[in-house]
């Protein structure tokens, strides 16, 4: 067993428990956008960062294991500033037409942005709009993509198809059909897992 402190609460968890899981098991919420247990634990979104006493840099809670004696702060001013900037950057590349979005009211990004009281985005809006064959049964709107990698991981690890892949780096990262193919040329099973996750 591992003893640690999260937000002033002394807790005990099993070994190899992530900080995020330790917090959740004790009713301490840590926001996340990309995390899917056992499928997508790559800290792509950086929203789940926490402050670890004794470390200057923030650490991601979804893929860092709780260790004996850790003192973690999940909602310190430093953490909130970092989260806010991260979410603002994500929103600067996101079509923020929440009113007309089918996920409005059931959207993790919307929830986190509201929690951080983000009203205006201080960065230049650069929304990617990739062409898509609207006649294909699976509809993908790239302007809603937050590059969380869930679709890539679910397609690869759950469906074993590997239809999706990452192209580019940094702010120019995009998710597209693997191998520079069209969706019609890919081995897509039309399962919809990439959209529902």
C-alpha positions in Angstrom: 0.0 0.0 0.0 1.1 3.6 -0.7 0.4 6.6 1.6 0.2 10.0 0.1 -1.6 13.4 0.6 -3.9 14.9 -2.0 -5.3 18.3 -1.3 -4.6 18.0 2.4 -6.2 14.6 2.7 -4.1 11.7 3.8 -5.0 8.7 1.7 -3.8 5.1 1.2 -4.0 3.3 -2.2 -2.7 0.1 -3.7 0.7 0.1 -5.4 0.7 1.1 -9.1 -2.4 3.3 -8.7 -2.1 6.5 -10.8 -2.5 9.8 -9.1 -5.7 10.4 -11.0 -7.1 7.0 -9.8 -6.0 7.7 -6.2 -7.8 11.1 -6.3 -11.0 9.6 -7.9 -11.1 6.8 -5.3 -11.2 9.4 -2.6 -13.8 11.8 -4.2 -11.2 14.3 -5.5 -12.0 15.2 -9.1 -9.2 15.9 -11.6 -10.4 17.2 -15.0 -9.4 15.2 -18.1 -10.0 15.3 -21.8 -8.0 12.5 -23.3 -7.9 9.8 -20.6 -9.6 6.4 -21.2 -8.5 3.8 -18.6 -6.6 1.0 -20.2 -6.9 2.6 -23.7 -5.6 6.1 -23.8 -3.3 7.0 -20.9 -0.8 9.1 -22.8 -1.4 12.5 -21.2 -2.0 14.1 -24.6 -4.3 16.9 -23.4 -2.2 18.0 -20.3 -5.4 19.1 -18.5 -5.0 16.5 -15.7 -1.8 18.2 -14.4 -1.2 18.4 -10.7 1.4 20.0 -8.5 3.8 17.7 -6.6 5.5 19.3 -3.7 9.3 19.4 -4.2 9.0 19.5 -8.0 9.1 22.7 -10.0 7.2 21.3 -13.0 3.7 20.1 -12.9 3.1 16.4 -13.6 0.3 14.6 -15.4 -1.9 12.6 -13.0 -3.2 10.1 -15.6 0.1 8.4 -16.2 2.1 9.0 -13.1 1.9 6.5 -10.3 1.2 7.5 -6.7 4.4 7.1 -4.6 4.9 6.9 -0.9 4.9 10.3 0.8 3.8 12.3 -2.2 2.0 15.6 -1.4 -0.2 16.5 -4.3 -2.2 19.7 -5.0 -4.9 19.2 -7.7 -6.3 22.7 -7.8 -3.6 25.1 -6.7 -3.3 28.6 -8.4 -0.3 27.3 -10.4 -2.3 24.2 -11.6 -5.4 26.3 -12.5 -3.2 28.8 -14.5 -1.7 26.0 -16.5 -5.0 24.3 -17.1 -6.6 27.5 -18.1 -3.8 28.3 -20.7 -3.9 24.7 -22.0 -7.7 24.7 -22.4 -7.6 28.2 -24.1 -5.0 26.8 -26.6 -7.2 23.8 -27.3 -10.2 26.1 -27.7 -8.2 28.3 -30.1 -8.2 25.4 -32.6 -11.8 24.3 -31.8 -15.1 25.2 -33.4 -16.7 26.7 -30.3 -20.3 26.7 -31.7 -21.5 24.9 -28.6 -25.1 25.9 -29.1 -25.4 23.9 -32.3 -23.1 21.1 -31.3 -24.7 17.7 -30.6 -22.5 17.2 -27.5 -23.5 20.5 -25.9 -24.2 19.9 -22.3 -22.4 16.5 -22.4 -19.0 17.7 -23.4 -15.8 17.4 -21.3 -14.2 20.4 -23.0 -17.2 22.6 -22.3 -17.3 21.4 -18.7 -13.6 22.1 -18.1 -13.8 25.5 -19.9 -16.8 26.5 -17.8 -15.1 25.4 -14.6 -12.1 27.6 -15.4 -14.5 30.4 -16.3 -13.1 30.8 -19.8 -15.2 33.4 -21.6 -12.8 34.8 -24.2 -9.8 33.1 -25.8 -6.7 35.3 -25.9 -5.1 33.4 -28.8 -5.7 33.7 -32.5 -8.4 31.2 -33.6 -7.0 28.7 -36.1 -9.7 26.1 -36.8 -8.8 23.3 -39.1 -11.4 22.2 -41.6 -10.4 19.1 -43.5 -12.6 18.1 -46.5 -14.8 15.0 -45.8 -17.0 12.9 -48.1 -20.4 13.6 -46.6 -21.8 10.6 -48.5 -19.7 8.2 -46.4 -21.8 6.8 -43.5 -19.3 8.0 -40.9 -19.2 11.8 -40.5 -16.1 13.4 -39.0 -15.9 17.1 -38.3 -12.2 18.0 -37.9 -13.1 21.4 -36.6 -14.3 19.7 -33.4 -11.2 17.6 -32.9 -9.1 18.4 -29.8 -6.3 16.0 -30.7 -7.0 13.9 -27.6 -6.0 10.7 -29.5 -9.0 8.7 -28.2 -10.1 7.9 -31.7 -6.7 6.6 -32.7 -6.3 4.5 -29.6 -9.8 3.0 -29.6 -9.6 2.1 -33.2 -6.2 0.5 -32.7 -6.5 -1.1 -29.3 -10.3 -2.0 -29.2 -11.1 -2.6 -32.8 -7.6 -3.6 -34.0 -8.1 -1.7 -37.2 -5.7 1.3 -37.0 -7.7 3.4 -39.3 -6.6 6.7 -37.7 -3.1 8.2 -37.2 -1.4 11.4 -36.2 0.1 13.8 -38.7 2.3 16.8 -37.9 3.6 18.0 -34.6 2.8 20.6 -32.0 0.0 23.0 -32.9 0.0 21.6 -36.4 -0.9 18.1 -35.3 -3.9 16.6 -37.0 -5.7 13.3 -36.8 -6.4 11.8 -40.2 -6.8 8.4 -42.0 -3.6 6.4 -41.7 -1.3 6.1 -44.7 -2.6 9.2 -46.4 -5.6 7.3 -47.7 -9.2 8.3 -47.9 -11.7 6.9 -45.4 -13.2 4.8 -48.2 -9.8 3.2 -48.8 -9.2 2.4 -45.2 -10.4 -0.8 -43.4 -13.1 1.2 -41.4 -15.7 -1.1 -40.0 -18.2 1.8 -39.4 -18.4 0.8 -35.7 -18.5 4.5 -34.6 -16.1 3.9 -31.7 -13.9 6.7 -32.9 -16.8 9.2 -32.6 -18.4 8.0 -29.4 -15.1 8.2 -27.5 
